[in-house]
Amino acid sequence: MTRALVFLVSFVVVSAPITARAQRYEDIGVRAQGMAGAFVAVADDATATWWNPAGLATGAFFSGVVEYDSLQEPRKGGDIGAPPPDRRSHAGGVAVAFPALGLSYYRLNISEIRPPRSTAAGSPGRQDQGVGPGVSSLEISQLGASIGQSLGDHLVIASTLKLLRAQSETRGDIDVGAMAVFGAARFGLAVRNVTAPEVGDGAAAVVLARQARAGVSLAAAGIGRAEGVTVAFDADLTKTTTAVGDERHVSGGIEAWMLRRRIGLRGGLSANTAGDARPVVAGGASLALRSGMYVDGEATVGTDQARRGWGLGLRVTF
Protein backbone atom coordinates (compact mmCIF):
# COMPACT_ATOMS: atom_id res chain seq x y z
CA MET A 1 0.00 0.00 0.00
CA THR A 2 2.76 2.41 0.93
CA ARG A 3 4.69 1.77 -2.29
CA ALA A 4 1.51 2.23 -4.31
CA LEU A 5 0.85 5.62 -2.68
CA VAL A 6 4.42 6.78 -3.34
CA PHE A 7 4.18 5.73 -6.98
CA LEU A 8 0.76 7.34 -7.48
CA VAL A 9 1.70 10.73 -6.02
CA SER A 10 5.09 10.78 -7.81
CA PHE A 11 3.44 9.98 -11.14
CA VAL A 12 0.87 12.76 -10.78
CA VAL A 13 3.55 15.31 -9.84
CA VAL A 14 5.63 14.54 -12.91
CA SER A 15 2.84 14.12 -15.46
CA ALA A 16 0.24 16.74 -14.46
CA PRO A 17 -0.77 19.13 -17.27
CA ILE A 18 0.23 22.77 -16.87
CA THR A 19 -2.11 25.76 -17.13
CA ALA A 20 -1.85 29.39 -16.09
CA ARG A 21 -1.86 30.90 -12.61
CA ALA A 22 0.26 33.16 -10.38
CA GLN A 23 3.15 32.16 -8.13
CA ARG A 24 2.61 32.46 -4.39
CA TYR A 25 4.09 31.13 -1.18
CA GLU A 26 0.90 29.06 -0.85
CA ASP A 27 1.53 27.14 -4.07
CA ILE A 28 3.57 24.47 -2.27
CA GLY A 29 3.20 22.63 1.03
CA VAL A 30 0.12 20.60 1.98
CA ARG A 31 0.63 21.22 5.71
CA ALA A 32 1.18 24.93 5.08
CA GLN A 33 -1.89 25.19 2.87
CA GLY A 34 -3.98 23.43 5.53
CA MET A 35 -2.96 26.23 7.93
CA ALA A 36 -3.98 28.85 5.30
CA GLY A 37 -0.34 29.77 4.65
CA ALA A 38 0.73 30.51 8.23
CA PHE A 39 3.96 28.51 8.00
CA VAL A 40 7.09 30.68 7.74
CA ALA A 41 7.74 30.32 11.49
CA VAL A 42 6.77 26.61 11.51
CA ALA A 43 8.61 25.16 8.45
CA ASP A 44 9.84 22.04 10.25
CA ASP A 45 9.55 19.50 7.41
CA ALA A 46 11.10 19.19 3.94
CA THR A 47 8.85 21.92 2.52
CA ALA A 48 11.05 24.35 4.44
CA THR A 49 13.11 24.31 1.23
CA TRP A 50 10.24 26.38 -0.24
CA TRP A 51 8.84 28.22 2.79
CA ASN A 52 11.85 29.06 4.94
CA PRO A 53 15.15 27.15 4.58
CA ALA A 54 16.15 28.15 8.12
CA GLY A 55 13.41 25.85 9.40
CA LEU A 56 15.43 22.79 8.40
CA ALA A 57 17.62 23.14 11.49
CA THR A 58 14.58 22.99 13.76
CA GLY A 59 12.99 19.86 12.28
CA ALA A 60 13.57 16.12 12.46
CA PHE A 61 16.82 14.36 11.53
CA PHE A 62 15.25 13.39 8.18
CA SER A 63 12.14 14.58 6.36
CA GLY A 64 10.91 13.68 2.90
CA VAL A 65 7.82 14.99 1.11
CA VAL A 66 6.10 14.17 -2.18
CA GLU A 67 3.01 16.23 -2.98
CA TYR A 68 0.48 17.26 -5.60
CA ASP A 69 -1.71 20.37 -5.59
CA SER A 70 -4.75 21.14 -7.75
CA LEU A 71 -5.74 24.80 -7.82
CA GLN A 72 -8.44 26.72 -9.65
CA GLU A 73 -7.26 28.94 -12.48
CA PRO A 74 -8.29 32.56 -11.66
CA ARG A 75 -10.40 34.67 -13.97
CA LYS A 76 -8.67 37.80 -15.19
CA GLY A 77 -9.90 41.24 -14.26
CA GLY A 78 -10.77 40.45 -10.65
CA ASP A 79 -14.31 39.19 -11.38
CA ILE A 80 -14.58 37.37 -8.09
CA GLY A 81 -18.36 37.08 -8.37
CA ALA A 82 -18.23 35.13 -11.63
CA PRO A 83 -18.76 31.36 -11.78
CA PRO A 84 -15.53 29.39 -11.36
CA PRO A 85 -13.73 28.48 -14.58
CA ASP A 86 -13.52 24.87 -15.69
CA ARG A 87 -9.74 24.73 -16.05
CA ARG A 88 -7.44 24.00 -13.14
CA SER A 89 -3.73 24.46 -12.56
CA HIS A 90 -1.34 22.03 -10.97
CA ALA A 91 1.80 22.18 -8.87
CA GLY A 92 3.86 19.69 -6.96
CA GLY A 93 7.27 18.62 -5.90
CA VAL A 94 9.66 16.30 -4.13
CA ALA A 95 11.92 17.39 -1.26
CA VAL A 96 14.23 15.72 1.23
CA ALA A 97 15.86 17.45 4.16
CA PHE A 98 18.33 17.02 6.98
CA PRO A 99 19.02 19.68 9.66
CA ALA A 100 21.82 21.28 7.61
CA LEU A 101 20.93 20.29 4.03
CA GLY A 102 17.84 20.12 1.86
CA LEU A 103 17.31 19.10 -1.77
CA SER A 104 14.13 19.90 -3.66
CA TYR A 105 12.47 19.83 -7.05
CA TYR A 106 9.25 21.76 -7.68
CA ARG A 107 7.24 21.99 -10.88
CA LEU A 108 4.55 24.62 -11.22
CA ASN A 109 3.13 27.24 -13.54
CA ILE A 110 3.06 30.98 -13.12
CA SER A 111 1.33 33.79 -15.00
CA GLU A 112 0.33 37.42 -14.62
CA ILE A 113 3.89 38.33 -13.64
CA ARG A 114 4.94 41.95 -13.99
CA PRO A 115 7.21 42.34 -17.06
CA PRO A 116 10.64 43.96 -16.62
CA ARG A 117 9.80 46.79 -19.01
CA SER A 118 6.78 48.36 -20.69
CA THR A 119 6.42 46.94 -24.21
CA ALA A 120 2.72 47.33 -24.90
CA ALA A 121 1.98 50.98 -25.59
CA GLY A 122 -1.60 51.98 -25.06
CA SER A 123 -2.53 48.95 -22.96
CA PRO A 124 -1.98 49.90 -19.30
CA GLY A 125 -4.39 47.19 -18.14
CA ARG A 126 -2.02 44.52 -19.41
CA GLN A 127 0.90 46.16 -17.61
CA ASP A 128 -1.13 46.40 -14.39
CA GLN A 129 -1.91 42.70 -14.50
CA GLY A 130 1.75 41.95 -15.05
CA VAL A 131 1.34 40.09 -18.33
CA GLY A 132 4.05 40.64 -20.89
CA PRO A 133 2.86 40.82 -24.52
CA GLY A 134 2.82 37.30 -25.92
CA VAL A 135 3.04 35.72 -22.44
CA SER A 136 -0.11 34.14 -21.01
CA SER A 137 1.51 31.45 -18.87
CA LEU A 138 4.90 30.18 -17.89
CA GLU A 139 5.81 26.66 -16.91
CA ILE A 140 8.69 26.62 -14.48
CA SER A 141 10.81 23.92 -12.85
CA GLN A 142 12.91 24.68 -9.79
CA LEU A 143 15.82 22.58 -8.53
CA GLY A 144 17.15 23.74 -5.18
CA ALA A 145 19.81 23.01 -2.57
CA SER A 146 19.23 24.45 0.90
CA ILE A 147 21.99 24.98 3.45
CA GLY A 148 21.94 26.63 6.86
CA GLN A 149 24.13 27.85 9.68
CA SER A 150 23.31 28.22 13.37
CA LEU A 151 24.38 31.46 14.99
CA GLY A 152 24.42 30.77 18.71
CA ASP A 153 21.67 28.85 20.48
CA HIS A 154 18.65 30.69 19.14
CA LEU A 155 19.19 31.88 15.55
CA VAL A 156 19.53 30.05 12.23
CA ILE A 157 20.34 31.69 8.89
CA ALA A 158 19.86 29.65 5.70
CA SER A 159 19.51 29.89 1.95
CA THR A 160 18.22 27.89 -1.00
CA LEU A 161 20.32 28.08 -4.14
CA LYS A 162 18.02 27.54 -7.11
CA LEU A 163 18.21 26.69 -10.77
CA LEU A 164 15.05 27.82 -12.56
CA ARG A 165 14.11 26.36 -15.94
CA ALA A 166 11.54 28.22 -18.05
CA GLN A 167 11.06 29.10 -21.73
CA SER A 168 14.00 26.81 -22.61
CA GLU A 169 16.27 28.96 -20.45
CA THR A 170 18.00 28.34 -17.13
CA ARG A 171 18.55 31.03 -14.51
CA GLY A 172 20.16 30.99 -11.09
CA ASP A 173 18.55 32.56 -8.04
CA ILE A 174 18.53 32.39 -4.26
CA ASP A 175 16.01 32.35 -1.42
CA VAL A 176 17.09 33.33 2.10
CA GLY A 177 15.52 32.75 5.49
CA ALA A 178 16.01 33.22 9.21
CA MET A 179 14.48 31.46 12.19
CA ALA A 180 14.78 32.51 15.85
CA VAL A 181 13.66 30.06 18.52
CA PHE A 182 13.05 31.01 22.15
CA GLY A 183 11.42 28.14 24.00
CA ALA A 184 7.93 27.60 22.60
CA ALA A 185 8.07 30.75 20.44
CA ARG A 186 9.50 30.86 16.93
CA PHE A 187 10.00 33.87 14.68
CA GLY A 188 10.56 33.41 10.95
CA LEU A 189 11.51 35.62 8.02
CA ALA A 190 11.87 34.46 4.41
CA VAL A 191 12.65 36.19 1.12
CA ARG A 192 12.08 34.41 -2.19
CA ASN A 193 13.55 35.31 -5.60
CA VAL A 194 16.22 37.59 -4.12
CA THR A 195 17.72 38.51 -7.48
CA ALA A 196 14.29 38.87 -9.16
CA PRO A 197 15.49 36.82 -12.17
CA GLU A 198 14.28 37.68 -15.66
CA VAL A 199 13.15 34.85 -17.92
CA GLY A 200 12.67 35.22 -21.66
CA ASP A 201 13.61 37.93 -24.14
CA GLY A 202 11.96 41.04 -25.58
CA ALA A 203 8.17 41.07 -25.49
CA ALA A 204 8.15 37.59 -23.90
CA ALA A 205 10.35 38.60 -20.94
CA VAL A 206 8.92 38.25 -17.42
CA VAL A 207 10.34 38.77 -13.95
CA LEU A 208 9.96 36.50 -10.95
CA ALA A 209 9.33 39.24 -8.42
CA ARG A 210 10.97 39.32 -5.01
CA GLN A 211 8.65 38.17 -2.21
CA ALA A 212 9.11 38.52 1.55
CA ARG A 213 7.08 37.10 4.43
CA ALA A 214 7.38 37.15 8.23
CA GLY A 215 5.71 34.94 10.80
CA VAL A 216 5.48 33.88 14.43
CA SER A 217 4.38 30.59 15.96
CA LEU A 218 3.74 29.27 19.46
CA ALA A 219 3.79 25.59 20.40
CA ALA A 220 2.30 23.79 23.39
CA ALA A 221 3.10 20.22 24.47
CA GLY A 222 -0.56 19.45 25.09
CA ILE A 223 -3.95 21.11 25.45
CA GLY A 224 -6.89 18.93 26.46
CA ARG A 225 -6.87 15.78 24.34
CA ALA A 226 -4.37 17.25 21.90
CA GLU A 227 -0.80 16.04 22.48
CA GLY A 228 0.77 18.92 20.60
CA VAL A 229 -0.67 22.23 19.39
CA THR A 230 0.94 24.92 17.21
CA VAL A 231 -0.62 28.31 16.51
CA ALA A 232 0.96 30.47 13.79
CA PHE A 233 0.51 33.87 12.15
CA ASP A 234 2.08 35.11 8.88
CA ALA A 235 2.12 38.43 7.01
CA ASP A 236 3.47 39.26 3.56
CA LEU A 237 5.93 42.17 3.54
CA THR A 238 5.68 42.64 -0.24
CA LYS A 239 2.88 42.67 -2.81
CA THR A 240 2.49 40.03 -5.53
CA THR A 241 0.84 40.90 -8.86
CA THR A 242 -1.75 38.32 -9.92
CA ALA A 243 -4.55 37.94 -12.45
CA VAL A 244 -7.04 39.39 -9.97
CA GLY A 245 -4.92 42.30 -8.72
CA ASP A 246 -2.19 42.92 -6.17
CA GLU A 247 -2.06 40.63 -3.16
CA ARG A 248 -0.48 40.89 0.27
CA HIS A 249 -1.70 38.14 2.56
CA VAL A 250 -2.15 37.86 6.30
CA SER A 251 -2.81 34.37 7.64
CA GLY A 252 -3.49 32.56 10.88
CA GLY A 253 -3.51 28.81 11.40
CA ILE A 254 -3.49 26.01 13.94
CA GLU A 255 -2.22 22.43 13.95
CA ALA A 256 -3.11 19.82 16.61
CA TRP A 257 -1.89 16.22 17.00
CA MET A 258 -3.84 13.47 18.77
CA LEU A 259 -3.85 9.73 19.46
CA ARG A 260 -0.07 9.46 19.92
CA ARG A 261 0.46 11.57 16.79
CA ARG A 262 -1.51 9.18 14.61
CA ILE A 263 -3.87 11.97 13.53
CA GLY A 264 -3.13 15.64 12.89
CA LEU A 265 -5.78 18.29 12.25
CA ARG A 266 -5.26 21.78 10.78
CA GLY A 267 -7.25 24.88 10.00
CA GLY A 268 -6.71 28.52 9.15
CA LEU A 269 -7.96 31.81 7.77
CA SER A 270 -6.29 34.17 5.32
CA ALA A 271 -7.13 37.48 3.66
CA ASN A 272 -5.65 40.03 1.29
CA THR A 273 -4.64 43.48 2.61
CA ALA A 274 -3.70 45.04 -0.76
CA GLY A 275 -7.21 45.41 -2.16
CA ASP A 276 -10.32 43.27 -1.98
CA ALA A 277 -9.96 41.06 1.10
CA ARG A 278 -10.97 37.84 -0.72
CA PRO A 279 -10.84 35.73 2.47
CA VAL A 280 -10.26 31.98 2.36
CA VAL A 281 -10.77 29.19 4.87
CA ALA A 282 -8.44 26.18 4.85
CA GLY A 283 -8.49 22.82 6.58
CA GLY A 284 -6.36 19.73 6.50
CA ALA A 285 -5.50 16.45 8.17
CA SER A 286 -2.69 13.92 8.48
CA LEU A 287 -3.08 10.18 8.97
CA ALA A 288 -0.17 8.03 10.13
CA LEU A 289 0.31 4.92 7.97
CA ARG A 290 3.00 3.86 10.41
CA SER A 291 5.33 5.62 12.80
CA GLY A 292 6.89 8.60 11.01
CA MET A 293 4.94 8.11 7.74
CA TYR A 294 1.90 10.27 7.01
CA VAL A 295 -0.62 10.94 4.29
CA ASP A 296 -1.39 14.69 4.32
CA GLY A 297 -4.42 16.32 2.74
CA GLU A 298 -5.89 19.82 2.59
CA ALA A 299 -8.69 21.82 1.02
CA THR A 300 -9.09 25.59 0.65
CA VAL A 301 -12.35 27.43 -0.07
CA GLY A 302 -13.32 31.10 -0.19
CA THR A 303 -13.66 34.11 -2.47
CA ASP A 304 -10.04 34.10 -3.69
CA GLN A 305 -10.40 32.01 -6.84
CA ALA A 306 -6.67 31.38 -7.25
CA ARG A 307 -6.38 29.77 -3.81
CA ARG A 308 -9.40 27.47 -3.98
CA GLY A 309 -8.31 23.88 -4.40
CA TRP A 310 -6.93 20.82 -2.69
CA GLY A 311 -3.63 19.04 -2.10
CA LEU A 312 -2.39 15.56 -1.29
CA GLY A 313 1.02 14.50 -0.05
CA LEU A 314 3.06 11.69 1.42
CA ARG A 315 5.51 12.67 4.19
CA VAL A 316 8.19 10.66 5.96
CA THR A 317 9.97 11.95 9.05
CA PHE A 318 12.19 10.46 11.73
Helices and strands as residue ranges (DSSP letters): H 2-15, G 25-27, H 30-34, H 48-51, G 53-58, E 63-72, G 76-78, E 88-98, E 101-110, H 124-129, E 138-151, E 155-166, E 169-182, E 185-192, E 198-199, G 202-204, E 206-207, E 211-220, E 228-236, E 240-242, E 245-247, E 249-258, E 263-272, E 280-290, E 293-302, G 305-307, E 309-317
